Amino acid sequence: MSAISIRNVSKVYGDGYPAVNNVSLDIADGEFMILVGPSGCGKSTLLRMIVGLEDITSGDIFIADDRVNDKAPRDRNLSMVFQNYALYPHLTVYENIAFPLRLKRLPDDEIRKKVEDAAATLELTEHLDRKPSQLSGGQRQRVAMGRAIVRQANAFLFDEPLSNLDAKLRGQMRTEIARLQRRLGITTVYVTHDQTEAMTLGDRVAVLRKGILQQVDTPRVLYNSPVNLFVAGFIGSPPMNFLPAEVDGRRVSLPFVDFDLADVPTGDTGKQRLLIAGIRPEHFEDASLLDPTEQSRGVTFSATVDVTEWLGAEQYAYIPFEAPPEVTNELRKLAQELDSESIRTQLVVSVDTTSHIREGEKAELWFDPSKVQLFDPASGDNLTPNLATVPT
């Protein structure tokens, strides 16, 4: 096992486009680090530079304090699991797992023990004599993982390994990968565009945007304290609601309700400003389901519901609103960048499944004002990561 240190690394292609732009990141020995972001953000390029499949334009990469910029992939002692499994179709499961050991010319007895141990760990023992074409997608991915395990590498590198699987199988494989990494305790770098994988698997998550590192922290911190609109919109499903917020001193005016801040965000507090308020769907509730004491701790407002979705374990209500161009333009750009139609001028609220909110009718809704975050429309910066509010 080894720590990985990425120091001011950039990758610029011939046309001058910086796929990775001055990224610095320290991955501790045994840590499970997630690289996440939308398509084209540079996460796979960064992973390929770590393993040596892409040249580094500038900066340095260290593995266990050893600078590896000029080392060939085979000399970095890293195991990589690809999106498309990369199995040899003419070889059995046993021989696919054994392949890197045969390249090292290890004795047959040692190879057999390592392969059988890996197969037992991954529940592949009964499939060792089968060919990849006779396996399911999840089993093929486990074979690819077995081939990585037997190498006894310094680190595992995963490049979107679950994207070819169906939703149910992805959930199962997420659990298997997490359990395996905890058991082996090996340094792991995992690339995905799926924020659910990022939130459930990683010790820490690094969010990339157009080659630039936006924020690195635990999933909980990213969720509760995103540094900007991009991270707030990317982390969370459904994504955070973004509403126009007129801030005048302590007073905040949203399309549906006004309330006072216990403190004010940084900046010029002497005049009215247009900001973007971020509130997650799960911080709302049907006010009729709350007792008076709980209602008094939050803000209640009325709004006409446009669409409802009852999903059994969850229920959502959708409420459109008007927003000035300064806000709608930013939300439109953010939605395009994240390839998400969910970020738009509508409020998405999550309510208890027992709620009888109906489409086309007015509903009394409640939200927790202490969860409101305020963003600068121009820069996207989060102005109030620790801001507390009081209801009026």
C-alpha positions as CSV (number, residue, x, y, z in Angstrom):
1,M,0.0,0.0,0.0
2,S,1.1,3.5,-0.7
3,A,0.1,7.1,-0.5
4,I,-0.3,9.1,-3.7
5,S,0.6,12.7,-4.0
6,I,-0.5,14.8,-7.0
7,R,1.3,18.2,-7.0
8,N,0.3,21.0,-9.4
9,V,-0.5,18.5,-12.2
10,S,-1.7,19.8,-15.6
11,K,-2.5,18.1,-18.9
12,V,-2.7,20.4,-21.9
13,Y,-3.5,18.9,-25.4
14,G,-2.1,20.1,-28.7
15,D,-4.9,22.6,-29.2
16,G,-4.2,24.3,-25.9
17,Y,-7.1,22.8,-24.1
18,P,-6.3,22.1,-20.4
19,A,-8.0,18.8,-19.6
20,V,-6.5,18.9,-16.1
21,N,-5.5,22.3,-14.7
22,N,-3.0,22.6,-11.9
23,V,-4.6,19.9,-9.6
24,S,-3.0,19.2,-6.3
25,L,-4.3,16.3,-4.2
26,D,-2.9,14.1,-1.4
27,I,-4.4,10.5,-1.1
28,A,-3.5,8.9,2.2
29,D,-2.2,5.3,2.5
30,G,-5.3,3.0,2.5
31,E,-7.7,5.8,1.7
32,F,-10.6,5.4,-0.7
33,M,-10.6,8.6,-2.8
34,I,-13.3,9.4,-5.4
35,L,-12.8,11.6,-8.4
36,V,-16.2,12.8,-9.5
37,G,-17.6,15.3,-12.0
38,P,-19.6,15.5,-15.2
39,S,-18.3,14.2,-18.5
40,G,-15.3,16.1,-19.7
41,C,-14.2,17.4,-16.3
42,G,-10.8,15.7,-16.4
43,K,-11.3,12.9,-13.9
44,S,-10.4,10.0,-16.2
45,T,-7.4,11.9,-17.6
46,L,-6.1,12.5,-14.1
47,L,-6.5,8.8,-13.3
48,R,-4.7,7.8,-16.5
49,M,-1.8,10.2,-15.6
50,I,-1.5,8.5,-12.2
51,V,-1.2,5.0,-13.8
52,G,1.0,6.3,-16.6
53,L,-1.3,6.0,-19.6
54,E,-1.2,9.8,-20.2
55,D,1.8,12.0,-20.2
56,I,2.0,14.8,-17.7
57,T,2.3,18.3,-19.2
58,S,3.5,19.8,-15.9
59,G,3.6,19.0,-12.2
60,D,4.6,15.8,-10.3
61,I,3.0,12.6,-9.2
62,F,4.5,10.6,-6.3
63,I,3.6,7.1,-5.2
64,A,5.1,6.2,-1.8
65,D,7.4,9.2,-2.1
66,D,8.7,8.0,-5.4
67,R,8.4,10.4,-8.3
68,V,6.8,8.4,-11.1
69,N,6.4,11.0,-13.9
70,D,8.9,9.2,-16.2
71,K,8.1,5.6,-15.2
72,A,6.3,3.3,-17.5
73,P,2.9,1.9,-16.3
74,R,4.3,-1.5,-15.6
75,D,6.9,0.0,-13.2
76,R,4.4,1.9,-11.0
77,N,2.9,-1.3,-9.5
78,L,-0.7,-0.1,-9.8
79,S,-3.7,-2.2,-10.6
80,M,-6.4,-0.7,-12.9
81,V,-9.9,-1.9,-13.4
82,F,-11.5,-0.5,-16.6
83,Q,-15.1,0.3,-17.5
84,N,-15.2,-2.4,-20.2
85,Y,-13.6,-5.2,-18.0
86,A,-10.7,-5.7,-20.5
87,L,-10.9,-9.5,-20.1
88,Y,-9.3,-12.0,-22.6
89,P,-12.3,-13.8,-24.1
90,H,-10.4,-17.0,-25.1
91,L,-9.1,-17.5,-21.5
92,T,-10.9,-19.0,-18.6
93,V,-11.7,-17.0,-15.4
94,Y,-8.7,-18.7,-13.8
95,E,-6.3,-17.7,-16.5
96,N,-7.7,-14.1,-16.7
97,I,-7.0,-13.6,-13.0
98,A,-3.6,-15.4,-13.3
99,F,-2.5,-13.4,-16.3
100,P,-0.4,-10.7,-14.5
101,L,1.2,-13.4,-12.3
102,R,2.3,-15.4,-15.4
103,L,3.9,-12.3,-16.8
104,K,6.0,-12.2,-13.6
105,R,6.9,-15.9,-14.2
106,L,5.8,-16.9,-10.7
107,P,5.7,-20.6,-9.8
108,D,2.5,-22.5,-10.6
109,D,1.8,-23.3,-7.0
110,E,2.0,-19.7,-6.0
111,I,-0.2,-18.6,-8.9
112,R,-2.8,-21.2,-7.9
113,K,-2.9,-20.1,-4.3
114,K,-3.2,-16.4,-5.2
115,V,-5.9,-17.0,-7.8
116,E,-7.9,-19.3,-5.5
117,D,-7.7,-16.8,-2.6
118,A,-8.9,-14.0,-4.9
119,A,-11.7,-16.1,-6.3
120,A,-12.9,-17.0,-2.8
121,T,-12.9,-13.4,-1.8
122,L,-15.0,-12.4,-4.8
123,E,-17.2,-15.5,-4.8
124,L,-15.9,-16.7,-8.1
125,T,-14.6,-20.2,-7.1
126,E,-17.3,-22.1,-9.0
127,H,-16.7,-20.1,-12.2
128,L,-12.9,-20.5,-12.5
129,D,-13.2,-22.9,-15.5
130,R,-15.7,-20.7,-17.4
131,K,-15.1,-18.2,-20.2
132,P,-16.1,-14.5,-19.8
133,S,-18.9,-14.9,-22.4
134,Q,-20.5,-17.3,-19.9
135,L,-20.6,-14.8,-17.1
136,S,-23.0,-12.0,-16.2
137,G,-21.8,-8.4,-16.2
138,G,-21.3,-8.3,-12.5
139,Q,-19.3,-11.5,-12.6
140,R,-17.0,-10.2,-15.3
141,Q,-16.4,-7.1,-13.3
142,R,-15.4,-9.3,-10.3
143,V,-13.0,-11.2,-12.5
144,A,-11.4,-7.9,-13.5
145,M,-11.2,-7.0,-9.8
146,G,-9.6,-10.4,-9.0
147,R,-6.9,-9.8,-11.6
148,A,-6.2,-6.5,-9.8
149,I,-6.1,-8.1,-6.4
150,V,-3.6,-10.8,-7.2
151,R,-1.0,-8.3,-8.3
152,Q,-0.5,-7.1,-4.7
153,A,-0.2,-3.6,-6.1
154,N,0.5,-0.3,-4.3
155,A,-3.0,1.0,-5.2
156,F,-6.2,0.1,-7.0
157,L,-7.4,2.5,-9.8
158,F,-11.0,2.2,-11.0
159,D,-12.2,4.0,-14.1
160,E,-16.1,4.0,-14.0
161,P,-16.2,0.3,-13.4
162,L,-20.0,0.1,-12.9
163,S,-21.3,2.3,-15.7
164,N,-22.1,-0.7,-18.0
165,L,-24.2,-2.5,-15.4
166,D,-27.9,-2.1,-14.7
167,A,-29.1,-0.1,-11.7
168,K,-29.8,-3.1,-9.5
169,L,-26.4,-4.7,-10.2
170,R,-24.6,-1.4,-9.7
171,G,-26.0,-1.2,-6.2
172,Q,-24.8,-4.7,-5.5
173,M,-21.3,-4.1,-6.9
174,R,-21.0,-0.8,-5.0
175,T,-21.4,-2.8,-1.8
176,E,-18.9,-5.5,-2.9
177,I,-16.3,-2.9,-3.8
178,A,-16.7,-1.1,-0.5
179,R,-16.4,-4.3,1.4
180,L,-13.4,-5.5,-0.5
181,Q,-11.5,-2.2,-0.1
182,R,-12.2,-2.1,3.6
183,R,-11.0,-5.7,3.9
184,L,-7.8,-5.2,2.0
185,G,-7.1,-1.7,3.2
186,I,-5.5,-0.7,0.0
187,T,-5.2,2.8,-1.4
188,T,-7.9,3.2,-4.0
189,V,-8.7,6.0,-6.5
190,Y,-12.1,5.6,-8.1
191,V,-13.4,7.6,-11.0
192,T,-17.2,8.1,-11.5
193,H,-19.7,10.6,-12.9
194,D,-22.4,9.0,-10.6
195,Q,-22.7,11.1,-7.4
196,T,-24.5,8.3,-5.7
197,E,-21.4,6.1,-6.1
198,A,-19.3,9.0,-4.9
199,M,-21.3,9.6,-1.7
200,T,-21.6,5.9,-0.7
201,L,-18.1,4.7,-1.5
202,G,-15.5,7.3,-0.7
203,D,-13.7,8.3,2.4
204,R,-13.2,11.6,0.6
205,V,-14.5,12.9,-2.6
206,A,-12.7,15.3,-5.0
207,V,-15.1,17.2,-7.3
208,L,-13.7,18.4,-10.6
209,R,-15.1,21.0,-13.0
210,K,-13.5,21.6,-16.4
211,G,-10.1,20.3,-15.2
212,I,-10.1,22.4,-12.0
213,L,-10.4,20.9,-8.5
214,Q,-13.4,22.5,-6.8
215,Q,-13.6,20.8,-3.4
216,V,-12.1,17.8,-1.6
217,D,-13.8,16.6,1.6
218,T,-15.9,13.8,3.1
219,P,-19.3,13.2,1.5
220,R,-21.1,14.6,4.5
221,V,-19.2,17.9,4.3
222,L,-19.7,18.2,0.5
223,Y,-23.4,17.7,1.0
224,N,-23.8,20.1,3.9
225,S,-21.2,22.8,3.0
226,P,-20.6,22.9,-0.7
227,V,-18.2,25.7,-1.6
228,N,-20.1,26.9,-4.7
229,L,-23.2,26.4,-6.9
230,F,-21.5,23.8,-9.0
231,V,-20.7,21.4,-6.0
232,A,-24.1,22.1,-4.5
233,G,-25.9,21.3,-7.8
234,F,-23.8,18.2,-8.5
235,I,-24.0,16.6,-5.0
236,G,-27.5,15.4,-4.0
237,S,-30.4,13.7,-5.7
238,P,-32.7,15.4,-6.4
239,P,-30.3,18.3,-6.6
240,M,-30.5,21.4,-4.3
241,N,-33.2,23.9,-5.1
242,F,-31.9,27.3,-6.3
243,L,-34.2,30.3,-5.8
244,P,-33.7,34.1,-6.2
245,A,-33.2,35.7,-2.9
246,E,-33.5,39.4,-2.3
247,V,-31.3,40.1,0.8
248,D,-31.8,43.5,2.5
249,G,-30.0,43.6,5.8
250,R,-31.2,40.6,7.7
251,R,-34.3,40.2,5.6
252,V,-34.4,37.5,2.9
253,S,-37.2,37.5,0.3
254,L,-37.8,34.2,-1.6
255,P,-40.6,33.8,-4.3
256,F,-42.9,32.2,-1.7
257,V,-41.9,33.6,1.7
258,D,-39.8,36.2,3.6
259,F,-37.8,35.5,6.7
260,D,-35.0,37.0,8.8
261,L,-31.4,35.9,9.1
262,A,-29.8,35.5,12.5
263,D,-26.6,36.7,10.9
264,V,-25.8,38.2,7.5
265,P,-23.5,36.8,4.8
266,T,-20.1,38.4,4.1
267,G,-20.1,41.3,1.7
268,D,-21.8,44.7,1.6
269,T,-24.7,44.5,4.1
270,G,-25.7,48.1,3.6
271,K,-27.8,47.7,0.5
272,Q,-30.2,45.2,-1.1
273,R,-28.6,42.4,-3.1
274,L,-29.8,39.6,-5.3
275,L,-28.4,36.3,-4.3
276,I,-29.3,32.7,-4.9
277,A,-30.7,30.7,-2.0
278,G,-30.0,27.0,-1.9
279,I,-32.4,24.6,-0.1
280,R,-32.4,20.9,-0.4
281,P,-35.7,19.1,-1.2
282,E,-35.5,17.0,2.0
283,H,-35.4,20.1,4.1
284,F,-39.1,20.7,3.3
285,E,-42.2,19.0,4.8
286,D,-46.0,19.2,4.6
287,A,-46.8,21.6,7.4
288,S,-50.0,19.8,8.2
289,L,-48.0,16.8,9.4
290,L,-46.0,18.8,12.0
291,D,-47.0,19.6,15.5
292,P,-47.2,23.4,16.5
293,T,-43.9,23.3,18.4
294,E,-42.0,21.9,15.4
295,Q,-43.7,24.3,13.0
296,S,-42.6,27.2,15.2
297,R,-39.0,26.3,14.6
298,G,-39.2,26.8,10.9
299,V,-40.8,28.8,8.2
300,T,-44.3,28.0,6.8
301,F,-45.6,29.2,3.4
302,S,-48.4,28.5,0.9
303,A,-47.8,27.5,-2.7
304,T,-49.8,25.9,-5.6
305,V,-48.4,22.4,-6.5
306,D,-48.0,21.8,-10.2
307,V,-47.0,18.1,-10.2
308,T,-46.6,15.3,-7.5
309,E,-44.7,12.1,-7.6
310,W,-45.5,9.3,-5.2
311,L,-42.7,6.6,-5.3
312,G,-43.8,4.4,-2.4
313,A,-40.9,5.2,0.0
314,E,-40.6,8.8,-1.2
315,Q,-43.0,11.6,-2.4
316,Y,-42.1,14.8,-4.2
317,A,-44.0,17.9,-5.1
318,Y,-43.0,20.4,-7.9
319,I,-43.8,24.1,-7.7
320,P,-42.7,26.4,-10.5
321,F,-41.6,30.0,-9.8
322,E,-40.4,33.1,-11.6
323,A,-36.8,34.3,-11.4
324,P,-34.9,37.3,-12.8
325,P,-32.5,36.8,-15.7
326,E,-29.5,37.0,-13.4
327,V,-30.6,33.8,-11.7
328,T,-32.2,31.9,-14.6
329,N,-29.1,32.5,-16.8
330,E,-26.8,31.0,-14.1
331,L,-29.1,28.0,-13.5
332,R,-29.4,27.4,-17.3
333,K,-25.6,27.3,-17.6
334,L,-25.2,25.1,-14.6
335,A,-27.9,22.7,-15.9
336,Q,-26.1,22.4,-19.2
337,E,-22.7,21.8,-17.6
338,L,-24.1,19.1,-15.3
339,D,-26.3,17.7,-18.1
340,S,-29.2,17.9,-15.7
341,E,-32.8,19.0,-16.5
342,S,-33.5,18.9,-12.7
343,I,-31.9,22.3,-12.2
344,R,-34.5,24.8,-13.3
345,T,-36.9,27.4,-11.9
346,Q,-39.0,25.1,-10.0
347,L,-39.1,24.1,-6.4
348,V,-38.8,20.4,-5.6
349,V,-39.9,19.5,-2.1
350,S,-39.7,16.0,-0.5
351,V,-42.7,15.3,1.8
352,D,-43.7,12.4,3.9
353,T,-45.4,9.6,1.9
354,T,-48.5,10.0,4.1
355,S,-49.0,13.6,2.9
356,H,-52.1,14.2,0.9
357,I,-50.8,17.1,-1.2
358,R,-52.5,17.2,-4.5
359,E,-51.7,18.6,-8.0
360,G,-53.3,21.9,-8.8
361,E,-54.1,22.7,-5.2
362,K,-52.5,25.0,-2.6
363,A,-50.4,23.4,0.0
364,E,-49.0,24.6,3.3
365,L,-45.3,23.7,3.3
366,W,-42.6,24.1,5.9
367,F,-38.8,24.2,5.7
368,D,-35.9,24.4,8.1
369,P,-34.4,27.9,7.7
370,S,-31.1,26.8,9.3
371,K,-30.4,24.8,6.2
372,V,-30.6,27.7,3.8
373,Q,-27.4,28.6,2.0
374,L,-26.8,31.8,0.0
375,F,-24.7,31.9,-3.2
376,D,-23.3,34.8,-5.2
377,P,-24.9,34.7,-8.7
378,A,-21.8,36.0,-10.4
379,S,-19.1,33.9,-8.9
380,G,-21.2,31.0,-7.6
381,D,-19.4,31.2,-4.3
382,N,-21.2,30.0,-1.2
383,L,-21.4,33.1,1.1
384,T,-23.0,31.4,4.0
385,P,-21.6,27.9,4.7
386,N,-22.2,28.3,8.4
387,L,-25.1,30.8,8.4
388,A,-27.9,30.4,10.9
389,T,-31.4,31.7,10.4
390,V,-34.4,32.5,12.5
391,P,-38.1,32.2,11.4
392,T,-40.4,35.2,11.5
